[in-house]
Every structure is written in structure tokens, then in C-alpha cells.
Amino acid sequence: MNLPTPLITSHALAQPADLPALDKVLHKSELTSAITQHGLALVTQQLRLLLSDRRTQALEQQLAKSEVEPANLIAQLIERLGVLTASKLKTVINLTGTVLHTNLGRALLPDCAIAAVTQVLTQPTNLEFDLETGKRGDRDSLIEDLICELTGAEAATVVNNNAAAVLLMLNALASQNAVASKAEVIVSRGELVEIGGSFRIPDIMSSAGSTLVEVGTTNRTHYADYERAIGEHTAMLMKVHCSNYAVVGFTKETALSELVKLGQQHQIPVTVDLGSGTLVDLSQWGLPHEPTVKETIQAGADLVTFSGDKLLGGPQAGFIVGRKALIDVIKKHPLKRALRVGKLTMAALESVLSLYRSPEHLPERLTTLRLLTRDQADIQQQSERLQPSLQQAVGQDYAVSCEPMLSQIGSGAMPIDSLPSFGLVVNYQGSDKANRQIMRLERWLRTQEQPIIGRIHKNALYLDCRCLSEQQAQLLQTTWSSTQL
Ligand SMILES: *Cc1c(COP(=O)(O)O)cnc(C)c1O
């Protein structure tokens, strides 16, 4: 008969009775600092769980005697506590090639915003207090003038994100309608966007209590389609920017200026959800042109909504800008209170928006723009410096090469344009299944103490260095030189 070889020889096996009592371990001086740091309750609870696990192992004859030593148990306990109490929100190194990556927290804030946030974190502020009158103030007023200056709009309000901005705008304008439940919003079939994470224009519309009236076809929507759809319950003509897709080929989109004329004729507000919405013309830095908020206002849109943490490069926020009469209605809607932003967001927004007063300095001051305009030669140099240490870390079964690749702006901004970049490509050379080995490598990098996020494409791992800071590059070089997969 073939018995499995025991892992531990029987004389070295611990019995349940060998385990120390909980109290005996808990009162050891080696645990004092852990108790101060994590609290007696958590330490006791984790010790109880540890002893119970070890008791089970002892009963199954799978525990070595050395493992029941109090010093050994304490070491295991401290490790458990460390894992349990480590912050769940971690910084990661973004080598995905997507600059505004929604799952990785989108825009990185510039230093000036960090300083502004730090100040309001620790000191009282005039968030909603008018220092002139000594009375209650309006938090929007802190940045409204600045937004109007940068966009040419008459008025503005800020909420939690752009999804909230669209929801609030629809709710407020629908409730202005005599029969709110019948308020109709006309949108082209080609613009019924799903942003991801369940933000879909038709769903937002129904949760705002308004009725979506789809006009035109997926590829073509004419002026006459909008015109025919207008009726006594029409509350709004809405355009939605095709953020994350492009309709190409035999297409027809009705220009905003035409829609504005139609809206004026029938006295119906025309609104535009720009999504990313940039405040400056990005083509001056060689980036693809994206409609600016100012252009959209100038073309006659009554209201425009856009995000704070996409191309704008600020904190998570949503803006509604446009006609004062409409913004006033929006500000008074009860949802505005539920969707408002906090002081941290306000501080960061004010500071980031101020940078736009000197557009010529934006590429060096605004982190998002710095990353988007980063020179390909610079990215190449950085990749080449990293190549030997990554090759060392992954071993000879993998081949690490430096190659040109394309980065994406991300977050739905300019979905089909890509930025020339550089990075490391890892291919598997061994005899095993390549896809499994590449997935193993991707996981290894992702689960490091400082997680590194790349992307797999055709059985190779791509590490785009566009978003890698010099400090992070040095850290990777040191770590990779001294570790092995
Ligand atoms: C991104 C986007 C939204 C959602 O904005 P969040 O700031 O993520 O809430 C809405 N509409 C469009 C067109 C977008 O591109």
C-alpha cells in the first residue's frame, strides 16, 4: 500500500494540548506595541482565530511543534494584523497606457491642489459663509465666477460628478414643465450613450422622471427629425457627446447651432452633455481637437454639463454651466443638496481652475496635460533604462523588449485617437502555455506591495511608460534588480 509521505515526522508533531492558553500569549511583552497600535479587542479576536486554526491543524496532525512556541505564534499574529489593517485603498503604478483610467481614479492632481486641500482639511473655512455680510453663503459662489470666466457662461453650479450633473439638470428642467411626469427630452438615436458602470442616457432619463424621445437612426439624425418630434410636452433638446465610441461612415449629425435655432423658435432649452469637456483647445499641443465648453456655449447651448476629473484634470466633480435663469432653477432643486460637493473638492477645483488662467503654462503645471503631451523620446529613454532590471526579475523564460506603442487618453475622451508612446513588452519564451505564463506574470506585478498595472494583448504583457514618474521608475529599477518572479 502506498501511503502519502507525511510532511512532518511524528515526533515533531504538535498536539492540541501543546498550544498555549490565549491569556498566556496575550500578556507577553512582545505584544504590547501591537495592542497599542491595533487595540486589545482586535488583537484578542485575531489571536483567538489563530489559535483555533492551529488547533485544527494539530488535530489533523499537520502542525509542527515549533509552530506552537509563543514567540512563533506572536510573529504569525503580528503578520496577520499587518495584513488585516493595511489600507485597502492603495496607490498603484499605472502602466496601462490609459492616462485617465476610470478604474484607477482618473486625473492626478497637481501639487497646488494638494496644498489647497491640506489647508481646508485642518482649518475651518468660509465654505458656506459670506465674509462680507456675516450670513450664510452659497458654496458655488466660491468658484462660480472663475468657471464663468473660463467658459463664457452666465452662471454655473457644481455637483458630485457629471452623471449627477445630468441627473440634476434633467430633474430640474422636467419639474419646470407643467406636467412634470410628461416632460419629454429629445435625443438622437446615435447619441444614446452608455458610459460604463451603468450610466446610460435612457436610464438616467427615466430615473429623472422624464420621457426619452429618440429621434433619427443610429447613423443619421436630421434637423427635420428633431423638428417633427417637438410637441406640447417637450422640455429639452439634448445633445450627448459620443465619448467612448465614434459613428463613422454614412453619417449625419445635426449641428448644435441648428438645434439652437430650433430650440429658440419653440422656446425649448438646448442642452449638451459634453462628458469630458475641455476648457482649452488641446490641438495647440498637438492633441486631437475636442469641443471646448466655451465653443459649446458660444454655439448657443443653454446648458452644458461636463466632468471635473477627465480632461479638465481636477478632482471628481460635475459642472452645469449656462443661462442664469436655468441655473437658478437647478440650484433650488432638492437634489442639488443631495449631490453637492464637499470642501475638499471645492479647494482642489478652485486651485486647478486657476491654472487655466495661464494656458501657456498648463503643460507643465497640470498633471493630466503633462502626461498627455509627454515626449515619446523621453518615454523611450525611461523604458530603455528599465528593460535590464525587468529582464533580470522575470528570468530567461521571458523576453523583455522596448517597443513603441500607443497610449489612450481614456475616460471617453477622443476614443479613436491614440498617442505615440513607448514601453516594455514581455513575451513568454518557455515551452508551457504562453497565455497562462503571461497571466501569471501580470498577476505577479499586480500583487506586489506596490502594485503595477499593465495590459495583456495577444499573449504579451504591455507596460506603457507614459504615466510612469521618475520616482516610480527608480523604485521599479531597485525593486526589479533585487527580486525574482
Ligand atoms: C464620462 C461621461 C459622463 C459621466 O461623467 P462622470 O463624471 O463619470 O459621472 C456622462 N456623460 C458623458 C458623455 C461622459 O463622457
The ligand as an SDF file (V2000), in Angstrom:
LIG
                    3D

 15 15  0  0  0  0  0  0  0  0999 V2000
  -17.9990   60.4710  -18.5510 C   0  0  0  0  0  0  0  0  0  0  0  0
  -19.3100   60.9110  -19.0380 C   0  0  0  0  0  0  0  0  0  0  0  0
  -20.3950   61.0150  -18.1510 C   0  0  0  0  0  0  0  0  0  0  0  0
  -20.2600   60.6620  -16.7050 C   0  0  0  0  0  0  0  0  0  0  0  0
  -19.3870   61.5160  -16.0460 O   0  0  0  0  0  0  0  0  0  0  0  0
  -18.8420   61.1510  -14.5770 P   0  0  0  0  0  0  0  0  0  0  0  0
  -18.0280   62.3390  -14.2070 O   0  0  0  0  0  0  0  0  0  0  0  0
  -18.0720   59.8910  -14.7310 O   0  0  0  0  0  0  0  0  0  0  0  0
  -20.0220   60.9670  -13.7110 O   0  0  0  0  0  0  0  0  0  0  0  0
  -21.5920   61.4420  -18.6580 C   0  0  0  0  0  0  0  0  0  0  0  0
  -21.7520   61.7370  -19.9590 N   0  0  0  0  0  0  0  0  0  0  0  0
  -20.7320   61.6350  -20.8480 C   0  0  0  0  0  0  0  0  0  0  0  0
  -20.9700   61.9770  -22.2840 C   0  0  0  0  0  0  0  0  0  0  0  0
  -19.4640   61.2180  -20.4120 C   0  0  0  0  0  0  0  0  0  0  0  0
  -18.4590   61.1180  -21.2730 O   0  0  0  0  0  0  0  0  0  0  0  0
  1  2  1  0
  2  3  1  0
  2 14  2  0
  3  4  1  0
  3 10  2  0
  4  5  1  0
  5  6  1  0
  6  7  2  0
  6  8  1  0
  6  9  1  0
 10 11  1  0
 11 12  2  0
 12 13  1  0
 12 14  1  0
 14 15  1  0
M  END
$$$$
